[in-house]
Every structure is written in structure tokens, then in C-alpha cells.
């Protein structure tokens, strides 16, 4: 196994751990009055938002999200994709689609 492959596997594992932390953090942020549900905009459903997130996942956008969060330089397109991913994830968690 080359160093490049091992590095990629490590990054993938790290990205998965970060994604899990985001989901767990979203679930834990309900407060004492219990979590509130945010309605999805523009006729979106949990399934449609999840489908969009899956497409972005398949394109490797979470790596751009992590790079952006780490302060690394990314292209304008990667930034747009990362911002869209973050917005969709916030919508998904806010609407409690993960519950």
C-alpha cells in the first residue's frame, strides 16, 4: 500500500468522524425545552435534501468543507459547493430529518 493510498484512507476516516460529530452535535443541541423543528423551504422534503447531500458526498464535497474549515485555499466552485453542502446539512438537521 502506498503512502498516497494510506493518506487518502486516513483522510476519509477523519472526514467520516467529523461528519458523525456534526450529526451528534446537531442532535445534542436541543436545549432544555426540547429541540425545535425548522420547516424546509421551497417544497423540499427530507428525502430531497438527503438526495442532494448524497450527490454532493459522491462528488467529494465534504473534503472541500473540511479544507474550508481548516482555513485552506479552495477554488470558488469548491467554496460554492461547500457552502451549499453546509446549508443543506443545516436544513436537514434543523428539520430533524435525522431523527
ABEGO torsion letter per residue (X at the ends): XBAAAAAAAAAAAAAAAAAAAAAAAAAAAAEAAEBBBBBBBGGBBAAAAAAAAAAAAAAGAAAAAAAAAAGBBBBAAAAAAAAAAAAAAAAAAAAGAAX
